[in-house]
Amino acid sequence: MNMHRHITGGCQLAGMAAGILLSLGGLPAAAQAPIIAAPDQPGRMAAPGPMDRPGQGFNAFSADMAPPPAARLNTEAEPVVVELFTSQGCSSCPPADHMLNRLGDDPEILPLSYHVDYWDYLGWADSFASPEFTERQEAYARSAGERSVYTPQIIVNGADTAVAPSPAQLMGLIDAHRFAPAMLNVDREATDQGETIELMPLSDIGGAVDVVLVRYLPERLVNVTAGENRGKTVRYSNIVVQMELLSRWDGAAPLRLSVHPEEIRDADFPADTRHALLVQRMLGNEALPGKILAALRLD
């Protein structure tokens, strides 16, 4: 059973992550400061409004026109991001969860699983669900001009989606981004203090860009004892547990980041929590999520 949800509202992400310093190319050292938050509201993304109750509908998220295949720069450092919006209470989701699990062994793919909360009223509260992830899915739908969301939904690099894709169809979408021309050059250098990352625009990015820290759990088994998946044990991988907005960047000058792995770890999260950066173009005055320009695993 698929779940559809009408939307009118927006996405908010809050965060102030330790251990990452950001600076724009050409700025003196004195201008560097920890975590540059979004300018309109410190530490938060711009957000439209509240969402309506679940309803009937269909989200046919429209794909961008894919550019001609060409060699990407530094594909190992810039994996293709596959985002799955799922729920432990959705009977149609386990096959998609399994498909995402199988992508984790490919270093050129970063699968991420977001658990939404709009199934929880059916008798099983998803242990990983968050309104934040529902809001992210709704923001994707609004950026495509759609009025509803559904589970499971897979979005590739913030741009393309398909309804219940086969493994071959999903790999086709992934490969279109794997071999697409890069819009950013990513330079990474290990130092005694951590790692220095420089993002260099290769062309006009066309608007604001958000740099987001993602915390995720590598794997969990869940025994579902109620709801549509009652009696099933489901394996989930790369489960997102938090997103933190680090910077809203104009994409003009190079952006340099100093990452200290031991400092980005947070005692509030399990010891095996992993971390990645998403560099994502934001669309329009509402700053809705668009194409993911780069992704970087930090551990």
C-alpha positions in Angstrom: 0.0 0.0 0.0 1.4 3.4 -1.0 0.7 6.4 1.2 0.0 9.8 -0.4 0.0 13.1 1.5 -1.1 16.5 0.3 1.3 19.3 1.0 1.2 23.0 1.3 4.1 23.6 3.7 7.8 23.6 3.8 11.1 22.2 5.0 13.1 23.5 7.9 16.6 22.3 8.9 18.3 23.5 12.0 21.9 23.0 13.1 25.1 24.3 14.5 27.7 21.6 13.9 31.1 21.6 15.7 34.3 20.7 14.0 33.9 22.4 10.6 35.2 25.8 9.7 34.2 27.4 6.4 35.7 30.3 4.5 35.3 31.9 1.1 38.3 32.0 -1.2 40.2 35.3 -0.9 38.9 36.1 2.6 41.6 36.9 5.3 41.9 34.4 8.1 40.2 36.8 10.5 37.0 36.5 8.4 36.7 32.8 9.0 34.1 31.7 11.5 32.6 28.4 12.5 29.5 27.4 10.6 28.0 30.2 8.5 24.2 29.8 8.9 21.5 30.9 6.4 21.4 34.7 6.3 17.6 35.1 6.6 17.3 33.2 9.9 20.4 32.1 11.9 20.8 28.3 11.8 17.6 27.6 9.8 16.5 27.2 6.3 13.7 29.4 4.9 10.3 27.6 5.4 6.9 28.3 3.8 4.2 27.0 6.1 2.4 24.1 7.7 1.2 21.0 5.9 -2.3 19.6 5.4 -3.6 16.2 6.4 -2.8 13.1 4.3 -5.0 12.8 1.2 -5.2 11.2 -2.2 -2.8 12.3 -4.9 0.2 11.3 -6.9 3.6 12.8 -7.1 5.1 12.4 -10.6 8.3 14.2 -9.7 9.6 15.4 -13.1 13.2 14.7 -14.0 15.6 17.3 -15.3 16.9 16.9 -18.8 20.1 14.9 -18.5 23.1 16.4 -20.1 25.2 14.3 -22.6 27.4 11.7 -20.9 30.8 12.9 -20.1 33.6 11.9 -17.6 33.0 13.3 -14.1 35.8 14.7 -12.1 36.8 12.8 -8.9 33.8 10.4 -8.8 35.1 8.7 -5.7 34.9 11.9 -3.8 31.6 12.8 -5.4 29.3 9.8 -5.2 25.8 9.9 -6.7 23.3 10.4 -3.8 20.2 8.1 -3.8 17.6 9.3 -1.3 14.8 6.9 -0.2 11.8 8.2 1.6 10.4 5.3 3.5 8.5 4.1 6.6 8.5 1.0 8.8 4.7 1.2 8.6 4.4 1.1 4.8 3.9 -2.4 3.3 5.2 -1.3 -0.1 8.5 -0.1 1.4 10.5 -3.2 2.2 11.4 -4.0 -1.4 12.7 -0.4 -1.8 14.6 -0.7 1.5 16.2 -3.8 0.2 17.2 -2.1 -3.1 18.8 0.7 -1.1 20.7 -1.8 1.0 22.3 -3.3 -2.1 23.7 0.1 -3.2 25.8 0.5 -0.2 28.8 -1.5 -1.5 29.4 0.8 -4.4 31.8 3.6 -3.5 30.4 5.8 -6.3 26.9 5.8 -4.7 25.8 7.3 -1.4 22.4 5.8 -0.4 20.5 7.7 2.3 17.3 6.5 3.9 14.9 9.1 5.3 12.0 7.8 7.5 8.9 9.9 7.3 6.3 10.2 10.1 3.0 10.3 8.3 2.5 6.5 8.6 2.7 6.5 12.4 -1.0 6.9 13.0 -1.7 3.4 11.6 -0.5 1.6 14.7 3.2 1.4 14.4 5.5 4.4 15.2 8.6 4.3 13.0 11.6 4.4 15.4 13.6 6.5 12.9 10.9 8.8 11.7 11.1 12.6 12.0 8.9 15.5 10.8 12.2 17.0 9.4 12.4 14.2 6.8 8.7 14.5 5.9 9.4 18.3 5.4 12.4 17.5 3.1 10.3 15.2 1.0 7.5 17.8 0.7 10.0 20.5 -0.3 11.2 18.2 -3.1 7.6 17.9 -4.3 7.0 21.6 -4.2 10.2 22.3 -6.2 8.7 20.1 -8.9 5.2 21.7 -8.7 3.6 18.6 -7.2 0.9 18.6 -4.5 1.5 15.3 -2.8 4.2 12.9 -1.6 4.2 9.1 -1.3 6.2 6.2 0.0 8.4 4.7 -1.1 10.0 7.4 -3.1 13.5 7.4 -4.5 15.2 10.6 -5.6 18.6 10.5 -7.4 21.0 13.4 -6.8 18.0 15.7 -5.9 16.8 15.8 -9.5 15.3 12.5 -10.8 12.8 10.0 -9.5 10.8 7.0 -10.6 7.7 5.2 -9.3 8.7 1.8 -8.1 11.8 1.5 -10.3 13.3 -1.8 -11.1 17.0 -2.2 -10.3 17.9 -1.7 -13.9 15.8 1.5 -14.1 17.4 2.8 -10.9 20.9 2.1 -12.2 20.0 4.0 -15.4 19.1 7.1 -13.4 22.3 6.7 -11.3 24.5 6.3 -14.3 23.0 9.4 -16.0 24.4 11.4 -13.0 27.5 9.3 -12.5 28.8 10.3 -16.0 27.3 13.8 -16.2 29.6 16.8 -16.3 30.6 18.1 -12.8 29.6 21.6 -11.8 32.1 21.6 -8.9 35.7 20.6 -8.6 36.3 19.0 -5.2 39.9 19.1 -3.8 40.5 17.2 -0.5 43.8 17.2 1.4 44.5 15.4 4.7 46.4 17.4 7.3 47.6 16.8 10.9 44.6 18.7 12.1 42.0 16.9 10.0 41.0 17.5 6.3 40.8 20.5 4.1 38.1 20.5 1.4 37.8 23.1 -1.3 34.8 23.4 -3.5 35.5 25.3 -6.8 32.6 26.1 -9.2 33.3 25.1 -12.7 30.5 27.1 -14.2 27.6 29.4 -13.1 25.7 27.4 -10.5 22.7 29.6 -10.9 21.7 30.4 -7.3 22.2 29.7 -3.7 23.9 26.5 -2.6 23.4 24.8 0.8 26.2 22.8 2.5 24.5 20.3 4.8 26.1 17.8 7.3 24.2 14.5 7.3 24.5 12.0 10.2 23.4 8.5 9.4 23.5 5.0 10.9 25.1 2.3 8.7 22.6 -0.5 9.5 19.8 -1.5 11.8 17.4 -4.5 12.0 13.9 -3.7 13.1 11.3 -6.2 14.3 7.9 -4.7 13.4 5.1 -5.9 15.6 2.2 -3.8 14.5 0.9 -2.0 11.4 1.1 -3.1 7.8 4.5 -4.8 8.3 3.5 -6.7 11.4 5.6 -9.8 12.0 8.4 -8.7 9.6 12.1 -8.1 10.4 13.4 -5.4 8.1 17.0 -4.4 7.5 17.6 -0.7 7.0 20.9 0.9 5.9 22.3 4.4 5.9 19.5 5.7 8.1 19.6 9.5 8.3 19.2 10.6 11.9 20.1 14.3 11.6 20.7 17.1 9.0 22.5 20.3 9.9 22.7 23.3 7.7 26.3 24.5 7.7 26.3 27.3 5.1 24.3 29.0 2.4 26.9 29.7 -0.3 26.5 31.8 -3.4 28.7 29.5 -5.5 30.8 32.4 -6.8 34.1 32.2 -5.0 35.7 28.9 -3.9 34.5 27.6 -0.5 37.1 26.1 1.8 36.1 23.8 4.7 38.3 22.5 7.5 36.9 19.2 8.9 38.0 17.7 12.2 36.5 14.2 12.4 36.9 13.8 16.1 34.9 17.0 16.7 31.9 16.3 14.4 31.1 13.2 16.4 28.3 13.9 18.9 27.8 11.8 22.0 24.0 12.1 21.5 24.3 9.7 18.6 25.5 6.1 18.5 29.2 5.4 18.2 28.9 3.9 14.7 27.2 7.1 13.3 28.7 8.2 10.0 28.9 11.6 8.4 28.6 13.1 4.9 28.4 16.5 3.4 25.7 17.3 0.7 26.3 20.4 -1.5 22.8 21.1 -2.9 21.5 23.8 -5.2 18.5 25.6 -3.8 15.7 26.9 -6.0 13.6 30.1 -5.9 12.7 32.4 -3.1 11.6 29.5 -0.9 15.0 27.9 -1.2 13.6 24.5 -2.2 16.0 21.6 -2.7 17.3 21.1 -6.2 20.2 19.1 -7.8 22.9 17.8 -5.5 26.1 19.1 -6.9 28.5 17.1 -4.8 28.5 14.7 -1.9 31.5 13.9 0.4 31.8 11.0 2.9 33.7 12.2 6.0 34.3 8.8 7.6 
